[in-house]
Amino acid sequence: MLSASYHKRMIEGNGDLLPTAGSDPGDRAPAPGSLRLVQALVNTLNAETGQDLLGTAPEAAAWLGAVGLLPPGSVLAGPQQAALLELREATRQVLSGHIHRRDEPAAASRLTMALAPCRLTLAVEPAGGVRLVSADYDPFSRVIGGIAAAIAAAATAGTWARLKCCPGRRCGWAFYDRSASSRSRWCSMQICGARAKMRAYRDRQAG
């Protein structure tokens, strides 16, 4: 079962930043609670620089160890790394849909399948609270379960839909939208937003 102390630390708002392939272009604060684990997973790839913290099986194992999902020094097999990459990109596809606020059946199905190799159970806390935790004995299945539990907790808290992926060209950076209207579209208006406006202007001029 995934460490209770890990989930307690994440859900109560650990201020430490998790390792990502760059800093947030808009200088936004990270997502709250355990949702920042999902955000960090997506942001292990920096599309602009090409840096990928999950690029090889040893790199992926090191990242999972750094965020507390695997014990330090753990080893991943090639198929497990591939499954982790698929989970990252399936999550990115769903978060991209959060920008448009519309149903995305294909994206939802893809993420559902990527999360399938895990088994979750309820952990009842002494104070009476309950939370989802991974109950699988396979270490990599517990990794998937940790991500699934974080997504479920965010959905319950109403924060899941505020985690979005920037639609900017060669971007896809996951950011947490704290705006009152929850209608932020770009990771940074000064970068991706400005680039999109410039392209639109050039297209109009060319037309």
LUMMARDO-442809 format. One record per residue (C-alpha): residue number from 1; x, y, z. Coordinates in steps of 0.05 Angstrom, whole numbers, plus 32768, in hexadecimal, padded with zeros to 4 digits. Layout:
   k    X    Y    Z
 NUM    X    Y    Z
...
END
This chain:
   k    X    Y    Z
   1 8000 8000 8000
   2 8019 8045 7FEF
   3 8037 8068 802C
   4 8002 808C 8055
   5 8035 80C1 8069
   6 8041 80D1 801F
   7 7FF8 80DE 8010
   8 7FEF 8104 8051
   9 802A 8131 803F
  10 8011 813D 7FF8
  11 7FC8 8148 8009
  12 7FD6 8178 8041
  13 7FFB 81A6 8012
  14 8045 8196 8014
  15 8067 81D5 7FFC
  16 80A2 81B1 7FDB
  17 80A5 81B2 7F90
  18 80A7 816E 7F6D
  19 80DB 8163 7F37
  20 80C5 817B 7EF2
  21 80E8 8188 7EB0
  22 80E5 81D4 7EB9
  23 80C4 820C 7EE0
  24 807D 8223 7ED6
  25 807F 8256 7E9C
  26 8049 8281 7EBE
  27 8068 827D 7F03
  28 8028 825E 7F1D
  29 8026 823A 7F60
  30 8022 81EF 7F59
  31 7FE1 81C9 7F5E
  32 7FC7 81BD 7FA5
  33 7FD0 817E 7FCD
  34 7FDC 813C 7FAA
  35 7FC7 8159 7F67
  36 800C 8177 7F60
  37 8025 812F 7F58
  38 7FFB 8129 7F19
  39 8013 816D 7F02
  40 805B 815A 7F0D
  41 8052 8119 7EE6
  42 8038 813E 7EA9
  43 8070 8171 7EB0
  44 80A7 813D 7EAE
  45 80A9 814F 7E64
  46 80BE 8193 7E4C
  47 80A7 8196 7E03
  48 80CE 81D6 7DF5
  49 8112 81BE 7E0E
  50 8108 8174 7E02
  51 811B 8162 7E4A
  52 80F7 8123 7E61
  53 80FF 810A 7EA8
  54 80DF 80C8 7E95
  55 8108 80C0 7E55
  56 8129 807E 7E6A
  57 8114 8048 7E9B
  58 814B 805C 7ECD
  59 8136 80A6 7EC8
  60 80ED 8093 7ED2
  61 80FF 8069 7F0F
  62 8128 80A2 7F2C
  63 80EE 80D3 7F23
  64 80BD 80A3 7F44
  65 80ED 809B 7F7E
  66 80F5 80E7 7F84
  67 80A9 80F1 7F8A
  68 80A1 80B8 7FBB
  69 807C 8087 7F8E
  70 80B5 8054 7F8E
  71 80EC 8046 7FC0
  72 812F 8066 7FAD
  73 8159 8038 7F82
  74 811D 8014 7F63
  75 8121 7FFA 7F1C
  76 80ED 7FFF 7EE5
  77 80E7 7FD0 7EAA
  78 80DE 7FEB 7E64
  79 8093 7FDA 7E61
  80 8088 7FFE 7EA3
  81 80AA 803C 7E8A
  82 807F 8039 7E4C
  83 8041 8033 7E77
  84 8056 806F 7EA0
  85 8061 8098 7E61
  86 801C 8083 7E48
  87 7FFE 8099 7E8B
  88 8020 80DC 7E85
  89 8007 80E9 7E3E
  90 7FC1 80CF 7E4D
  91 7FBE 80FF 7E88
  92 7FD8 8138 7E5C
  93 7FA1 812A 7E29
  94 7F6B 812F 7E5F
  95 7F89 816E 7E7C
  96 7F8A 818D 7E37
  97 7F3F 8181 7E34
  98 7F36 81A8 7E75
  99 7F48 81E6 7E4D
 100 7F0B 81DF 7E21
 101 7EDA 81C7 7E56
 102 7EBC 8192 7E29
 103 7EB4 8147 7E2B
 104 7EEF 8121 7E0F
 105 7EDA 80D7 7E0C
 106 7F1A 80BF 7DEA
 107 7F47 80E2 7E1C
 108 7F1E 80C9 7E57
 109 7F21 8082 7E3D
 110 7F6C 8086 7E32
 111 7F79 809E 7E79
 112 7F4A 806A 7E95
 113 7F71 8033 7E72
 114 7FB4 8051 7E88
 115 7F9C 804F 7ED1
 116 7F7F 8009 7ECC
 117 7FBC 7FE2 7EE6
 118 7FB0 7FF5 7F2F
 119 7F83 7FE2 7F69
 120 7F6A 8016 7F99
 121 7F4B 800F 7FDE
 122 7F31 803E 8014
 123 7F5D 804C 804F
 124 7F36 8062 808D
 125 7F5C 8092 80B9
 126 7F57 8094 8106
 127 7F34 80D8 8103
 128 7EFE 80BB 80D6
 129 7F16 80D4 8093
 130 7F1E 80A6 8057
 131 7F4B 80A8 801A
 132 7F5C 807D 7FDE
 133 7F9F 8059 7FE0
 134 7FC0 8025 7FB4
 135 7FB5 7FDF 7FCD
 136 7FDF 7FB9 7F99
 137 801D 7F93 7FAD
 138 8040 7F9F 7F6C
 139 806C 7FDD 7F73
 140 805D 7FF9 7F2E
 141 8012 7FEE 7F36
 142 8018 8016 7F76
 143 8037 804E 7F4D
 144 7FFA 804F 7F20
 145 7FCE 804B 7F5D
 146 7FEF 8087 7F7C
 147 7FE0 80B1 7F3E
 148 7F99 8096 7F3B
 149 7F8D 80A7 7F85
 150 7FA8 80EE 7F7A
 151 7F78 80F8 7F3F
 152 7F3D 80DD 7F67
 153 7F4E 810A 7FA2
 154 7F52 8147 7F75
 155 7F10 8136 7F53
 156 7EEF 8131 7F98
 157 7F0D 8173 7FAD
 158 7EF7 8195 7F6D
 159 7F3D 81A7 7F57
 160 7F46 8174 7F1F
 161 7F26 819F 7EE9
 162 7F54 81D9 7EFB
 163 7F92 81B2 7EE7
 164 7F9D 81C1 7E9D
 165 7FCF 81B7 7E66
 166 7FE3 81F4 7E3D
 167 7FCF 81EE 7DF4
 168 800A 8218 7DDD
 169 8033 81FD 7DA4
 170 806B 81D1 7DBF
 171 8052 81DC 7E06
 172 8020 81AE 7E29
 173 8038 81C7 7E6E
 174 8008 81B4 7EA6
 175 7FF3 81F0 7ED0
 176 7FC0 81FA 7F08
 177 7F8B 822E 7EF8
 178 7F7C 8258 7F36
 179 7F54 828D 7F11
 180 7F0F 829D 7F2D
 181 7EED 8288 7EEB
 182 7F1B 824C 7EE0
 183 7F23 8261 7E98
 184 7F6E 8269 7E92
 185 7F85 824C 7E50
 186 7FD0 8256 7E4D
 187 8008 8242 7E7C
 188 8020 828A 7E72
 189 7FFD 82C3 7E4D
 190 8041 82E4 7E43
 191 805D 82A6 7E20
 192 802C 8275 7E02
 193 7FF2 82A6 7E02
 194 801B 82DC 7DDF
 195 8035 82AA 7DAC
 196 7FEF 8293 7D9B
 197 7FD7 82DB 7D92
 198 8012 82E9 7D64
 199 8003 82AC 7D3A
 200 7FBA 82BF 7D35
 201 7FCD 8306 7D20
 202 7FFD 82EC 7CEA
 203 7FC7 82BC 7CD1
 204 7F96 82F6 7CCB
 205 7FC9 8320 7CA7
 206 7FDA 82E8 7C77
 207 7F90 82DD 7C69
END
